[in-house]
Structures are given as structure tokens and as C-alpha cells.
Amino acid sequence: MSNRKRNIRIAVAIIAAYAASLILLLAAESKAEGSSIHSLGDAVWYSLITLTTVGYGDISPVTPVGRVIGVLLALCSLGLITAIIGILINYISGQARPRRKLRAAISRKWYAINEENEQSEVLAESVLADDPDAMIIFRNSEERLMTGRNIVRLDCSPEELIDLKGGGKDIMYFCMGEDSWDNYRQARDAAVMGIDTYCLTEFGVDGASGKLHTFSRKETIGRCYWRDYPVRRDEKSIVLIGSGSLAAELLERGLLTNVFEPGRYLNYHVFGDSSEFRKSHREAVRTLCGGDPEDDALFLHEECWEYHPEIIRNADRIIICEDDDRNCLTTYKELNRLFPTAAEIHVRLNSNVEKAGCFGSSRDVYKMDSFVRYDINRLAITLNDIYNERVGGTSAWDDLSDHLKRSNIAAADHMIVKIRYLLDDSSITKLTEQNCRRAYEVFSNLDPEKRDICREMEHRRWIRFHQMYNWTYAEERDDQMRRHPMMLPYSELSEEEKEKDAFAWEMLSGLADRSAKQVKQV
């Protein structure tokens, strides 16, 4: 419950108790012999004189009930005065002063956060590092983790913020509490009012659009990992050690993103409980575990990684991604102590540890670069808009099925891979307007043979996405049964069908033509 609502309830309870005591006093005294309290006005006068300890003596109760009420009023006098002063001080410090501070900062950008906690503290520090004039508004602050001239604590609704600001244009709202569903509920309400809203939640990720942008911790870790630690050209063998949701997310995101040109394939060795992954991605597991020499290979090992020293020794990259930090550190120490390997080792930890190649800490996940600038939903919506412009379509994002939204999101994730390939630079981690333009210039000047390599690369990516969601081949398309006639090797497609795969590369032109404000550093 918010402090404001709590204060209102306390005030209502006090007023109700006061009114009840007046009614009881009047009922007891009005007909008593020798009484001087005959009306509600007399009762109010007596109560005020008693509570303020003035005590004129012109009115006083004569009945036992009246005298008991008088004693209670006298005892409450000091407490009531203290409470009134406390409420006034609380209002001035908790409502009046913050509101005055915000009105003085009306021209600056406001970042409202529903709770003050560890993750929102990281976000606030990231905001202020980029924009020292920004105002940070914590709506619920049971802990005071930050101080400074840019910090305001004010328990008010998004609607009240809009009223204070005079509009929602320069307000961003973040829902980053511990309750995933409550975050989503609050974010929907704020987005309806026209505020750009970012929500930490496990709900509604696929349906995010318009003013509401959702992200989850594990998805952000998976997406940022493959963005910040791109696969080098000399890497062929990747080992993942971990059971749980984070390991599954890293594997899924890696399989969807790391789809390269023909002839460049990866071997994924996964050690940990993969039963949920097997059940959820049956078609991808069947295909990638089938030993096709012209595709990536997936090995889901049931034995512990310690029983496969040759895989560890020959790995190019080892990712330790248990859900629990202690298990990650234990595995990392054992790996370094007992197993020789030249692999690059990355460890998923909430806090960085010296000498370990750490990723996924709170400092990485909850900063602006991770889910605001790198807003994959916004990029997917942009790609859909470009598609509509180029082909004359009318498929608004909100009208797309969840499958098509996921398809656009997967295509957006792969754009950085396309740019790295065209510019022959695996170190690129930001999708900027300049990078898009440079990459498109390279693509537009490719000879037919190299252009065909790009088309096949996109077809492989498209096939991989559909395999991950258990689509299979059929002569007739059936979305309900997840069957598609283009689930074929690239060599078996018609020339017209092959050219469709070139359109994903043409998207680079549309992104380059967008203004820097729209594209940002996604």
C-alpha cells in the first residue's frame, strides 16, 4: 500500500472515531439532569476545548459515559496535536516539496520508476550518466538507495505525473518491482496514458507494441550476451554448462542469432538438464542433432561435463550459465583447476568476479543500453513498418499474430549478424544508422554469386526460426498445424522464392534512411 493511501485511511479512521465519540457523547448527555450538552454544537465545542487543553469549564459532562469520553478526549489531546503536526510535516516533505522540485524542472526529462531497489538503482545511475539533468522519480521508496539533486520521491500516479509535467512527451516510466505480474499491470495502465513505458516482466513480451515495451531478465541476458560477445570467425565449438532457464535462453538465442553464411557452422555442446529444451523445440533438436554436415550441430549431453575432457580441451568458447551464482563459481574454479583448455571462458554472475569473464550482472542487465537503446521490440516494429512501405502492405504491428511478431523479433536480432558479415567485422556490437548505410552499400554492390550467399544465409536463418517453433515441410501451407512449403533446402527453391530472401538484406536501406532518433543505437 502506498504512503499516500495509508495516510488517507488513517485520516478517515480518526475522523470516523471522532464522529462516533460525538454521537455517543450527545446521546448520553442530552437528556441527563444538570447536563450542559444538549446539541451536536455543544458536543463539538466541548470536544475541541478538551482536545486543545483550553478547558473553559462552561460545558462539561455529568454522566459516567460522558465523563469517560471526556477522559479519552483529554488523553488524546497530545497525540492528536502530534499526529496533525506529523501529517503536515509528512505532506510538506513527501508531497509539497517534491512537487515544487518537479515544477522547477518542468523543461527536463523525467524518468519515473515504480520501486526503488537494486535494479532500479542501476537504471537510475545509467540514466544520470547519459543525462545529468534528468529527474529520477521513485514512486515507492521503502529503501533510500540514492540521494542527490536529481532524485525525487513522490507517490503519485502516471496520470498525476502527466498533469504536473503538462503532458507525457518527456516522461519515461519504468516498472521494475519484484512482482512480475504487478509490473505488467502497472505498465499497461501507464502506456494507455501515452507514456513510453518499459516493464520488467515475464508476461506479454511477444505482444509489446506502441508505448509499452516489455523485457525479461533472462531474455535480456541472452540477447546482450550474443551481442556483446559475438562469435569470431575462428570459433567452431561452443560449450554451455548449465541447467535451468538461463542456460535454455542462451542456447535458444544463440541458435536463432548465430546463423552464418554457408560453410560456416558451429558445434554446440550442452551439459545440463536439457529435458525442457527438448520438449519445447522438438523439431530443432531433431534437425540439429541429426548430423547434417551442412548445418550447425547440437549435442545435448546427459553425462556431466567432467566426463568429456576432450570436448573441454577442444572448445573455442565455454559458457558457464547456471541459474545459481554459487554453482557457476564452483564450476568455474573446478574447470580452471583440473581441466586444460585454451577456450575463452564466460561466467554468468550477478556480480563480477576478478579474473573471470563475467556477464549477466545486474550492472549489465538493468542499464539503459540493455533494454532501452537495445529495444528489440522497437526495431522489430520498425522492420514491419519498412516492409509495409516497400510492398504496400497494411499489416500494423498490433494486428500481427504472435508468430509473426516473434518472426520479426528474430529477424531484428539477426540484423547485427548481417552487418558484421557485410562489413567483415565481428567486433561490431551496435546497430547504428551509419553501420546500416555502410552495410547496405556493400550489399548493393555484390556480384551475383556473393549475393546468392546472402540469400542462402537468410533462408537458413528463416528455416532455423521455424524449426525452433516446430514447423515442418508440407506442399500446402497450414499455419495452425505449423506446416510450410518453403521448409526446404535453399538449392530446392525456385529463383522467385530465393529472391524473397534478398528482401531481408534490403531492409538495411530502410533502416539507414530512418532518422538517427528513430534508429538510435539499438
Salt bridges, closest charged atoms under 4 A:
GLU116 OE2 - ARG153 NH2 2.89
GLU125 OE1 - ARG363 NH1 2.36
ASP130 OD2 - ARG373 NH2 2.20
ASP155 OD1 - ARG139 NH2 3.88
GLU160 OE2 - ARG4 NH1 2.57
GLU160 OE2 - ARG99 NH2 3.70
ASP182 OD1 - ARG185 NH2 2.19
ASP196 OD1 - LYS211 NZ 3.88
ASP196 OD1 - HIS213 NE2 3.80
ASP206 OD2 - ARG406 NH1 3.31
GLU219 OE2 - ARG223 NH1 2.78
ASP228 OD1 - ARG227 NE 2.76
ASP234 OD1 - ARG232 NE 3.01
GLU235 OE2 - ARG232 NH1 3.57
GLU235 OE2 - ARG317 NH2 2.81
GLU249 OE2 - ARG253 NH2 2.97
GLU252 OE1 - HIS281 NE2 3.50
GLU261 OE2 - ARG233 NH1 2.77
GLU276 OE2 - LYS279 NZ 3.05
GLU283 OE2 - ARG286 NH2 2.36
ASP295 OD1 - ARG460 NH2 3.43
ASP295 OD1 - ARG464 NH2 2.89
ASP296 OD2 - ARG464 NH2 3.08
GLU303 OE1 - HIS308 NE2 3.25
GLU310 OE2 - HIS308 ND1 3.48
ASP324 OD2 - ARG326 NE 3.41
ASP325 OD1 - ARG348 NH1 2.90
GLU344 OE1 - ARG232 NH1 2.85
GLU344 OE2 - HIS346 NE2 2.69
ASP369 OD1 - ARG373 NH1 2.88
ASP375 OD2 - HIS213 ND1 3.09
ASP375 OD2 - ARG378 NE 3.58
GLU389 OE2 - ARG514 NH2 2.89
ASP413 OD1 - ARG223 NE 2.73
ASP413 OD2 - ARG253 NH1 3.23
ASP424 OD1 - ARG233 NE 3.57
GLU433 OE2 - ARG437 NH2 3.94
ASP452 OD1 - ARG455 NH2 2.71
GLU458 OE1 - LYS418 NZ 2.71
GLU458 OE2 - ARG461 NH2 2.92
ASP479 OD1 - ARG477 NE 2.70
GLU495 OE2 - ARG455 NH1 3.01
GLU499 OE2 - ARG451 NH2 3.41
GLU499 OE1 - ARG455 NH1 2.75
ASP501 OD2 - HIS459 ND1 3.47
GLU506 OE2 - ARG451 NH2 3.35
ASP513 OD1 - ARG437 NH1 3.74
